[in-house]
């Protein structure tokens, strides 16, 4: 096919039309600027083509990573680099390990244990955001919400489809395990999701109860033992302690307020 000579306005119109048809929004908006830069730098036609395609790929990757974060359904944004290690038994090395995400690639679980207000959810969300920003498929959900989803799916006869969807995630962040009682049916449904991911894809769990008390959540002791066995095999077990940052912040605020009143 012989090339067609275009005037500058006609060339711009043709680029816009082609980019719309091919769904190339970055090239559509950046082609002119990159062409001007290419002319100044005396790039070849191949060099210019490489520049515009790289711009499209880079922007598409950025949008995909941002979409992963939205799709994960985090209740709020918490990043690992914002975690206060100065007032926690969690060290910088642990934060770096969680952020790197190699444990996700190996399908290893993470279990975060500690009292309320010690940063468990912060770590869980931080792990999820780091994974999502790396392009991994992530979902955050509380234990109670997941059990409800599974029960509804079972009633609608779509359970296998839902379990499969959770099984295909790169990382499942399960929060608040142990906060509410799970009946026998709910425990069995939850166990299906955990089994679906066993040694194949990572799960990160946050709980305010030590493993010895998980029997209070899963009333069947054999099921509780099986869950503990699944989520602790090759796991990274992180203990956040008992020092609540909320209580510490309240005490500091009261102390500062008392000092201000004296002055």
C-alpha positions as CSV (number, residue, x, y, z in Angstrom):
1,X,0.0,0.0,0.0
2,X,1.5,3.3,-1.1
3,X,1.8,6.0,1.6
4,X,-0.7,8.9,1.3
5,X,0.6,12.5,1.6
6,X,-1.2,14.4,4.4
7,X,-1.3,18.0,5.3
8,X,-0.5,18.6,9.0
9,X,-4.1,19.1,10.0
10,X,-5.2,16.1,7.9
11,X,-2.4,14.0,9.5
12,X,-3.5,15.0,13.0
13,X,-7.1,14.1,12.2
14,X,-6.1,10.8,10.8
15,X,-4.0,10.0,13.9
16,X,-7.0,10.9,16.2
17,X,-9.4,8.8,14.2
18,X,-7.1,5.8,14.0
19,X,-6.3,6.0,17.7
20,X,-10.0,6.1,18.6
21,X,-10.6,3.0,16.4
22,X,-7.6,1.1,17.9
23,X,-8.3,2.4,21.5
24,X,-4.9,4.1,21.9
25,X,-5.8,7.1,24.1
26,X,-2.2,8.0,25.0
27,X,-0.9,8.1,21.5
28,X,-4.0,10.2,20.5
29,X,-3.1,12.9,23.1
30,X,0.7,12.6,23.0
31,X,1.6,11.9,19.4
32,X,2.0,15.6,18.5
33,X,4.2,16.4,21.4
34,X,6.3,13.3,20.9
35,X,6.6,14.2,17.2
36,X,7.9,17.6,18.0
37,X,10.4,16.2,20.4
38,X,11.5,13.6,17.8
39,X,12.1,16.3,15.3
40,X,14.2,18.3,17.7
41,X,16.2,15.2,18.6
42,X,16.4,14.1,14.9
43,X,15.0,10.7,15.6
44,X,14.4,8.3,12.8
45,X,10.8,7.2,11.9
46,X,11.5,3.9,13.8
47,X,12.7,5.9,16.8
48,X,9.6,8.0,16.8
49,X,7.4,4.9,16.5
50,X,9.2,3.3,19.4
51,X,8.6,6.5,21.5
52,X,4.9,6.7,20.9
53,X,4.3,3.0,21.4
54,X,6.4,3.0,24.6
55,X,4.3,5.9,25.9
56,X,1.1,4.0,25.2
57,X,2.4,0.9,27.0
58,X,3.7,2.8,30.0
59,X,0.4,4.7,30.4
60,X,-1.7,1.6,30.0
61,X,0.4,-0.2,32.6
62,X,-0.1,2.7,35.0
63,X,-3.9,2.7,34.5
64,X,-3.9,-1.1,34.9
65,X,-2.1,-0.8,38.3
66,X,-4.5,1.9,39.5
67,X,-7.5,-0.3,38.4
68,X,-6.1,-3.2,40.4
69,X,-6.2,-1.0,43.5
70,X,-9.8,0.0,42.9
71,X,-10.9,-3.6,42.1
72,X,-9.4,-4.8,45.4
73,X,-12.1,-2.9,47.3
74,X,-10.0,-1.6,50.1
75,X,-12.1,0.3,52.7
76,X,-9.3,3.0,52.9
77,X,-5.8,3.4,51.6
78,X,-3.0,2.4,53.9
79,X,0.6,2.0,52.6
80,X,3.3,-0.1,54.1
81,X,5.8,2.8,54.1
82,X,3.4,4.7,56.4
83,X,3.5,2.0,59.1
84,X,5.0,3.3,62.4
85,X,7.7,0.7,63.2
86,X,9.0,2.9,66.0
87,X,6.0,2.0,68.2
88,X,5.6,-1.6,67.1
89,X,7.4,-4.9,67.3
90,X,7.3,-5.0,63.5
91,X,10.7,-4.1,62.1
92,X,11.7,-2.4,58.8
93,X,13.0,-5.8,57.5
94,X,9.5,-7.3,57.8
95,X,7.9,-4.3,56.1
96,X,10.4,-4.6,53.2
97,X,9.7,-8.4,52.9
98,X,5.9,-7.7,52.7
99,X,6.3,-4.9,50.2
100,X,8.6,-7.0,47.9
101,X,5.9,-9.6,47.4
102,X,8.1,-12.6,46.7
103,X,6.0,-14.5,49.2
104,X,3.0,-13.9,46.9
105,X,4.9,-15.4,44.0
106,X,5.6,-18.5,46.1
107,X,2.0,-18.8,47.2
108,X,3.0,-18.4,50.9
109,X,0.4,-17.2,53.5
110,X,0.8,-14.2,55.8
111,X,-1.0,-14.2,59.2
112,X,-1.0,-11.0,61.3
113,X,-2.0,-11.5,64.9
114,X,-2.4,-8.9,67.6
115,X,-4.8,-6.9,69.8
116,X,-7.1,-4.2,68.4
117,X,-5.5,-1.0,67.4
118,X,-2.0,-2.5,66.8
119,X,-1.9,-2.0,63.0
120,X,-3.1,-5.4,61.7
121,X,-5.5,-3.9,59.2
122,X,-2.9,-1.3,58.2
123,X,-0.5,-4.1,57.4
124,X,-3.1,-6.1,55.6
125,X,-4.2,-3.3,53.4
126,X,-0.6,-2.2,52.8
127,X,0.3,-5.7,51.6
128,X,-2.7,-5.6,49.3
129,X,-2.0,-2.2,47.8
130,X,1.7,-3.1,47.2
131,X,0.6,-6.2,45.4
132,X,-2.1,-4.4,43.4
133,X,0.3,-1.7,42.4
134,X,2.7,-4.4,41.2
135,X,-0.1,-5.5,38.8
136,X,-1.4,-8.5,40.9
137,X,-5.0,-9.3,41.3
138,X,-6.1,-8.6,44.9
139,X,-9.3,-8.6,46.9
140,X,-9.8,-7.3,50.4
141,X,-12.7,-8.6,52.4
142,X,-13.7,-9.1,56.0
143,X,-14.3,-12.6,57.3
144,X,-18.0,-11.8,58.0
145,X,-18.6,-10.3,54.5
146,X,-16.9,-13.2,52.8
147,X,-19.0,-15.8,54.7
148,X,-22.2,-13.9,53.7
149,X,-21.1,-13.8,50.1
150,X,-20.5,-17.5,50.1
151,X,-23.8,-18.3,51.8
152,X,-25.7,-16.2,49.3
153,X,-23.8,-17.9,46.4
154,X,-24.6,-21.3,47.9
155,X,-28.3,-20.4,48.1
156,X,-28.2,-19.1,44.5
157,X,-26.3,-22.2,43.3
158,X,-23.4,-20.2,42.1
159,X,-21.0,-21.2,44.9
160,X,-18.4,-23.0,42.7
161,X,-18.2,-19.9,40.4
162,X,-17.6,-17.6,43.4
163,X,-15.0,-20.0,45.0
164,X,-13.3,-20.2,41.6
165,X,-13.2,-16.4,41.3
166,X,-11.6,-16.1,44.8
167,X,-9.2,-18.9,43.8
168,X,-7.9,-17.0,40.8
169,X,-6.8,-14.0,42.8
170,X,-3.0,-13.5,43.3
171,X,-3.7,-12.4,46.9
172,X,-6.7,-12.6,49.1
173,X,-6.7,-10.3,52.1
174,X,-9.0,-11.6,54.8
175,X,-9.5,-9.2,57.7
176,X,-11.2,-9.5,61.1
177,X,-11.1,-13.3,61.5
178,X,-12.1,-14.0,65.0
179,X,-14.1,-10.9,65.6
180,X,-17.4,-12.6,64.9
181,X,-18.6,-16.1,65.4
182,X,-18.9,-18.2,62.2
183,X,-21.6,-20.9,62.2
184,X,-20.8,-24.5,61.0
185,X,-22.1,-23.8,57.5
186,X,-20.2,-20.5,57.2
187,X,-17.0,-22.2,58.5
188,X,-17.3,-25.0,55.9
189,X,-17.8,-22.4,53.1
190,X,-14.9,-20.4,54.2
191,X,-12.7,-23.5,54.4
192,X,-13.6,-24.1,50.7
193,X,-12.0,-20.8,49.7
194,X,-8.9,-21.5,51.9
195,X,-8.5,-25.0,50.4
196,X,-8.9,-23.6,46.9
197,X,-5.9,-21.4,47.5
198,X,-3.8,-23.8,49.5
199,X,-0.2,-23.8,48.3
200,X,-1.2,-22.3,45.0
201,X,-2.0,-18.6,45.8
202,X,-1.4,-16.4,48.8
203,X,-3.8,-15.5,51.5
204,X,-3.1,-12.8,54.1
205,X,-5.2,-13.0,57.3
206,X,-5.5,-10.6,60.2
207,X,-6.9,-11.8,63.5
208,X,-7.2,-10.5,67.0
209,X,-7.1,-14.1,68.4
210,X,-4.2,-16.4,68.8
211,X,-4.4,-19.7,66.9
212,X,-5.3,-21.5,70.2
213,X,-8.6,-19.5,70.2
214,X,-9.6,-20.0,66.6
215,X,-11.9,-22.8,67.8
216,X,-14.2,-20.1,69.1
217,X,-14.7,-18.9,65.6
218,X,-14.8,-22.3,63.9
219,X,-17.0,-24.3,66.4
220,X,-15.9,-27.6,64.9
221,X,-12.5,-28.2,66.5
222,X,-11.4,-30.5,63.6
223,X,-12.3,-27.7,61.1
224,X,-10.5,-25.1,63.2
225,X,-7.4,-27.3,63.3
226,X,-7.6,-27.8,59.5
227,X,-7.8,-24.1,58.9
228,X,-4.9,-23.4,61.1
229,X,-2.9,-26.1,59.4
230,X,-3.6,-24.7,56.0
231,X,-2.8,-21.0,56.7
232,X,0.3,-21.6,58.8
233,X,2.1,-24.0,56.4
234,X,5.1,-22.0,55.1
235,X,3.5,-18.9,56.5
236,X,4.9,-15.6,57.6
237,X,3.4,-15.1,61.1
238,X,3.6,-11.5,62.2
239,X,2.6,-10.5,65.8
240,X,1.7,-6.8,66.2
241,X,1.6,-7.0,70.0
242,X,-0.8,-5.4,72.5
243,X,0.0,-1.6,72.4
244,X,-2.9,0.1,70.8
245,X,-1.9,3.1,68.7
246,X,-5.4,4.5,69.1
247,X,-5.1,4.4,72.9
248,X,-1.6,5.8,72.7
249,X,-2.8,8.7,70.5
250,X,-5.7,9.4,72.9
251,X,-3.3,9.5,75.9
252,X,-0.9,11.8,74.1
253,X,-3.8,14.1,73.1
254,X,-5.0,14.2,76.7
255,X,-1.5,14.9,78.0
256,X,-1.0,17.7,75.5
257,X,-4.4,19.2,76.3
258,X,-3.6,19.1,80.0
259,X,-0.3,20.8,79.4
260,X,-2.0,23.5,77.3
261,X,-4.6,24.2,80.0
262,X,-1.8,24.7,82.6
263,X,-0.2,27.2,80.3
